[in-house]
Amino acid sequence: MVNAGGRVLCKVMEKTEEGYLLRYTSVPPGYDSWIRERRLNI
């Protein structure tokens, strides 16, 4: 889970040399732009 002031739930799909490939399963309204702006690498 990524805490961005709300609940953004994701599942790790694959580990790569650069980080992890995530599939977001629950994204509250407005958070899609938050995710795109940061290009989160967890």
C-alpha positions in Angstrom: 0.0 0.0 0.0 1.2 3.5 -0.8 0.1 6.1 1.7 -0.6 9.3 -0.2 -3.0 10.9 2.3 -5.5 8.2 1.4 -5.5 4.6 0.4 -4.0 3.6 -2.9 -3.8 -0.2 -3.2 -1.5 -2.0 -5.6 -0.2 -5.5 -6.3 3.5 -6.2 -7.2 3.4 -7.9 -10.6 7.0 -8.3 -11.4 10.5 -7.3 -10.1 12.9 -5.8 -12.6 16.4 -4.3 -12.4 14.8 -0.8 -12.2 12.4 -1.7 -9.5 8.9 -3.2 -9.4 6.0 -3.3 -11.8 2.8 -2.5 -9.9 -0.8 -2.9 -10.8 -3.0 -0.4 -9.0 -6.2 -2.1 -7.7 -7.8 0.8 -5.8 -7.2 4.4 -6.7 -9.4 7.2 -5.2 -10.5 10.0 -7.5 -7.7 12.4 -8.2 -4.9 10.1 -7.3 -4.2 8.9 -10.8 -2.5 12.2 -11.5 -0.5 11.9 -8.3 0.8 8.5 -9.4 1.7 9.6 -12.9 3.5 12.7 -11.6 5.7 10.7 -9.3 6.1 7.6 -11.5 6.4 5.7 -8.2 9.3 3.1 -8.0 8.7 1.1 -4.9 
